[in-house]
Amino acid sequence: MPDEDGGHVREAMIPAIPSTQAQHDRRQRMLHVATAMLASGGEDALQMKELADRAAVSLATLYRYFPSKDHLLLAIVQGRYESALRRVAGEAPRGGTVQERVTHHLLREFRAEQRDQQLTAALTRVLSDTRPEYAPVIAQVQQLRLQLVEHLATAGAPVDEHLRRRLRIVIDVFGAATRRWLAGVCSAAEARFEIRVGCYLLREPYGEAA
């Protein structure tokens, strides 16, 4: 049985996948409640029994979909990027150049991280986990994020390999700036500066080889 602090007693188990609308709705309710708990109190506040009670599901149901707290965190971050990708696909791009569009988006994302710092800290931590069983989901999240930034960069047009390489670096700069800010190594203003500097890599003509 998993421990109440979300330890990794059952982390090798494979999370169940909803097969009906009712199961999908139940899983989404658990994710919604967990996100609210994280935002208000951080990882320490996310107790699995309390989550099950608040989401009106049994503890067994919760663990069937999320064998550990980290599985839950990974599902939250994956769902957030899936929603973000759908959202930007229906929005008009802001900015006249690749650099402007990506800079605008990343600064907006960082502002969102600032508003929910405890949630940001939890999701950032789990994405840095190196355990092999988490690698497939982390890879999916990384791919979703790259697709999101690629879509914003070119307003949905094809992306050449030179731009893709630069976008990966920019995403890494954003992640490093976020981690430095979370650790208290730099201020939010310094993190925003680092993000803007990273986006200089996207100055056109971005397709030229480095």
HELIX and SHEET records of a PDB file:
HELIX    1   1 GLN A   21  GLY A   41  1                                  21    
HELIX    2   2 GLU A   43  ALA A   45  5                                   3    
HELIX    3   3 MET A   48  ALA A   55  1                                   8    
HELIX    4   4 LEU A   59  TYR A   65  1                                   7    
HELIX    5   5 LYS A   69  ALA A   89  1                                  21    
HELIX    6   6 VAL A   98  ARG A  115  1                                  18    
HELIX    7   7 GLN A  117  LEU A  127  1                                  11    
HELIX    8   8 PRO A  132  TYR A  134  5                                   3    
HELIX    9   9 ALA A  135  THR A  154  1                                  20    
HELIX   10  10 GLU A  161  LEU A  182  1                                  22    
HELIX   11  11 ALA A  188  CYS A  199  1                                  12    
HELIX   12  12 TYR A  200  LEU A  202  5                                   3    
END                                                                             
